[in-house]
Amino acid sequence: MPKMKTRKGAAKRFKLTATGKVKRQHAFLGHLLTKKTRKNKRQLRQAGYVDSVDEPRVKKMLAY
């Protein structure tokens, strides 16, 4: 059986933590920032976690 390939787009967007959770960045921080509040932009900079429902899909894409 051939080796599984990592999906490079997913590898750039997600990181696995030591406990096995999947870390991600928040969306909505790319442009149109003048209408967003200072507090909102600050909170969007913090990393988030992928929902437990979606975790198996993301882990399959990361493969290794």
N, C-alpha and C positions, 0 to 999 in steps of 0.2 A: 504494500500500500504506500502511495507517495506521501511525502511530508505535507502537512497543512501549511498554507501560506497565510501570513498575517495581512489583514487589510490595512494598508498603509494610511488611508484616510482616518480610520478609527484609531490607529496607533498614535497619530499626531494629536488627537482630541481627548483621549482617555488615558488615565494612568491607574494601575492597580495599587492599592494600599497594602500594608503588611497583613491586615486582617482579612483581605480578600474583597473589600469594597471597591467600587469603581469611582474614581474622582473625575470631575468634569468642570469646565468653566461655564459661567452663565452667558446667555445670549443677550442681545439688545445693547451692546456697548460698542458697536462698530461705527455708527453715525447717528445723526439727528440728536446730538447730545445736549443741545441748548434747551430743549423743552423738558428734559429730565432733571429732577431735583438733585442737589448735591448729595443728599442722603442716599437716594436711589442708586446713583452711579457708584458711590462708595461701597454699597452692599453688593452690587453686581460684580465688583472686583474679587470678592471672596469666592473661593472654590465651593462647589456643591457636590453632591453625590448622585449617581444614577439611581433611579427608583428600583426597588427590589424586583418589580415585575419585568423590567427591561434588562436587568443585570445578566441573565443567562445569554441573551442575544449579543450583548456587547462583549462578554467574555469569549464567546465563540468567534467573534470577529478578531479579537486580539490573539487568540490561539496560543501564543507563547508568552 
